Amino acid sequence: MADAASTARAMWTLFEPIHAVAYFAPEARSALERAGLRGFWRGHFAGRAAPLGELDFSGRVLASANATLPVPDSGFAALWQAATVLREHRGDGHFAALAAADIDGCEAVVLRCCLDLRREDMQPVRGWPGSRRRPRPGS
């Protein structure tokens, strides 16, 4: 696991300067502002989401449901709604992968606890049935 984490970090260190140009270069920021996306974060997220184009929601019910909601008038609320659609699109993909592997939600949480979450934190909020040690009769 440590090797995978160090490899991932090394890859990020190598590729992030190349990738980040699209978000931090003055020319990119200027183009996004000319498109009406004032402020860094609006342009940042719009630029990241742009390659998705018209999102295909086949099999992604949560993303689809959120995408059909009207876009709020408030800039912050519209950004929140767009982020929700993207998050649910990604999450629906996770659900599909788990279903294809015949792993239910509870099993997914248990597997995640093997990686980096504490059972004590997840069990009460994720429906993970557990066995509490019961005192032996007479003890």
ZIJONOR-V73599 format. One record per pair of residues at least 4 apart in sequence whose C-alpha atoms are under 7 Angstrom apart, sorted by the first residue. I is the first residue (numbers start at 0). GAP is how many residues later the second one is. D is the distance in Angstrom with one decimal. If there is no record, write none. Layout:
I_GAP_D + I_GAP_D
//
This chain:
0_4_6.3 + 1_4_6.1 + 2_4_6.0 + 3_4_6.1 + 4_4_6.2 + 5_4_6.1 + 6_4_6.1 + 7_4_6.2 + 8_4_6.2 + 9_4_6.3 + 10_4_6.0 + 11_4_5.4 + 14_4_6.2 + 15_4_5.6 + 16_4_6.6 + 19_4_6.2 + 20_4_5.2 + 21_6_6.0 + 22_5_6.4 + 22_6_6.6 + 22_21_5.8 + 23_4_7.0 + 23_5_6.6 + 24_4_6.3 + 25_4_5.9 + 26_4_6.2 + 27_4_6.3 + 28_4_6.2 + 28_14_6.9 + 29_4_6.2 + 30_4_6.3 + 31_4_6.7 + 31_5_5.5 + 31_11_5.5 + 32_4_4.7 + 32_5_5.1 + 36_5_5.5 + 36_6_5.3 + 37_4_6.4 + 37_5_7.0 + 38_4_6.7 + 39_4_6.0 + 40_4_6.1 + 41_4_6.1 + 42_4_5.8 + 43_4_6.2 + 44_4_6.1 + 45_4_5.8 + 56_4_7.0 + 56_6_6.6 + 56_7_5.4 + 59_4_6.1 + 59_29_6.1 + 59_32_5.1 + 60_4_6.0 + 61_4_6.3 + 61_26_5.7 + 61_30_6.7 + 62_4_6.0 + 62_22_5.0 + 62_25_4.7 + 62_26_4.7 + 63_4_6.4 + 65_19_5.6 + 66_18_5.9 + 70_7_5.7 + 71_5_5.8 + 71_6_5.0 + 72_5_6.7 + 73_4_6.0 + 74_4_6.1 + 75_4_6.1 + 76_4_6.1 + 77_4_6.2 + 78_4_6.1 + 79_4_6.1 + 80_4_6.3 + 81_4_6.4 + 82_4_6.0 + 83_4_6.0 + 84_4_6.0 + 85_4_6.3 + 86_4_6.1 + 87_4_5.8 + 88_4_6.5 + 89_4_6.6 + 90_4_6.3 + 91_4_6.2 + 92_4_6.2 + 93_4_6.2 + 94_4_6.1 + 95_4_6.1 + 96_4_6.3 + 97_4_6.2 + 97_5_5.1 + 97_6_6.8 + 98_4_5.8 + 98_5_6.8 + 102_4_5.9 + 102_5_6.3 + 103_4_6.2 + 104_4_6.4 + 105_4_6.3 + 105_21_6.8 + 105_22_5.5 + 106_4_6.1 + 107_4_6.1 + 108_4_6.1 + 109_4_6.6 + 110_4_6.9 + 111_4_6.4 + 111_5_6.3 + 112_4_4.4 + 112_5_5.7 + 112_6_5.9 + 117_4_6.4 + 118_4_5.6 + 121_4_5.8 + 122_4_6.2 + 122_5_4.9 + 123_4_7.0 + 134_4_6.4
//
